[in-house]
Amino acid sequence: MRYLSTRGHADRKQFCEILLEGLAPDGGLYLPESYPQLDDLALTRLREIWQSQGYAALAFEILSLYIDDIPAADLRALCLKTYTSEVFGTKEIVPLKPLQTAGQKQPDLYLEALSNGPTLAFKDMAMQLLGNLFEYELARRGEELNILGATSGDTGSAAEYAMRGKKGVRVFMTSPHGRMSPFQQAQMFSLLDENIHNIALDGVFDDCQDIVKAVSNDLAFKRHYKIGTVNSINWARLLAQVVYYFAGYFQASQANSQKVSFTVPSGNFGNVCAGHVARMMGLPIDRLVVATNENDVLDEFFRTGIYRVRTTANTLETSSPSMDISKASNFERFVFDLLERDAVKTKAIFGEDLSRTGFFDLSTDARFPKAAGFYGFESGRSTHADRLKTIQQVFAQYGVMIDTHTADGVKVALAYRNPAVPMVVLETALPIKFASTIVEALGRQPDRPAQFEGIELLPKRVQVMKADVDLIKAFISQHCD
């Protein structure tokens, strides 16, 4: 399997090369030259493996389709090491929770529980594997890696918990100062491990993400300091997320002839892009529904064909803060496919138009209708009032407490509900991470896992800085030289 850049760079690379690299040299994102295709027989085999051997075995089978430069025995061992009930709290790893009322014969609405990992967010599903992959490959090469990341809330803690103590790895994680929930801040800033560095930037998430891209595009600096990424611009992380679409589908269906839809709360488009990859492989997904909050750049695109980045001042601070993103960096992968892998046009709109004008318009492109047609995408938007109402509704009807981002997903999913096609909403986090909004909605504190009691009171280590590329480079240099 070889990987190419969405912006047309001539190189074709293997998995372990792009694992440590992140962005392509031309600023593009890596994708496989083609998606492996699964016929009915192959899907049946994967269903049987899921049913008889579980999530780790399913992960190995799917990852093997994309990774041919890690020996099969080693890759299997990495999957078995990652996806255990000790780490994720349940044998199924990603069990479905039916939202079913009394008297309803068959549920058509489910939550896929992705938040049972160490940091109580879906990012653990990929990040735990990524940490093990990094450690494995760096040991093979005898090298070190300095990870530069950006987080709006959950990526940072998931990355840090996955990388803490890993040999040969340092983490430099940027976040928007004061814009995460107190619990999210405490999860990250209370880690005092020597290889973990938290940097709170004056600005919004997009400023953090822009700095990560700018540093990654400085090839001399990147190579000298061996800079890697853990954001979903890293193909390995997105690939790991593909697996739970298969696990969700096999739980929500009885036969390959059935279709299943997925609704995904989305800010940076990585989570739902993994669903796009699964669908392109042949998983029988009917609709992929993108749920946004008030920062509705993605919803606007799927409704109008216009992708319009918001300014820092216009990026709203909401009660689903991990989705307070106005520039979805992973969106480039889907647009590349939508444009029939036209790297020249992809480079023009993402590398030039966005930086110059802040938007691009595909509304008149004959290929735009394929977003909903051939690719199955729909979208919707949720507000704070919607969030409160949905949290109340789900708790009252089903006795299930959901977090604010999952509430965005459920609200939008209900608009596309079809009794003939099961709808799976991807859970993004446990409610405790956004306790103040849960209290506002339900008048009670959400349950707190015992290991996080008093986390907000722990000593914290964080560097507050201006959102300046040169300052970040200097900070990295200081801690690496």
Secondary structure, DSSP 8 states (H G I E B T S, - for coil): --EEETT--S--B-HHHHHHH-S-TTS--EEESS-----HHHHHHHHHHHHHH-HHHHHHHHHHTT--SS-HHHHHHHHHHHS-HHHHSSTTSS-EEE---TT-SS--EEEE----STTSBTHHHHHHHHHHHHHHHHHHHT--EEEEEE-SSHHHHHHHHHHTT-TTEEEEEEEETT-S-HHHHHHHHT---TTEEEEEEES-HHHHHHHHHHHHH-HHHHHHTTEE--STTSHHHHHHHHHHHHHHHHHH-SSTT--EEEEEE-SSSHHHHHHHHHHHHT--EEEEEEEE-S--HHHHHHHHSEEE---TTTS---SSGGG--SS-TTHHHHHHHHTTT-HHHHHIIIIIIHHHHSEEE-TTSTTGGGGTTTS-EEEEE--HHHHHHHHHHHHHHHS----HHHHHHHHHHHHT-BTTB-EEEE--B-GGGGHHHHHHHHSS-----GGGTTGGGS----EEEES-HHHHHHHHHHHH-
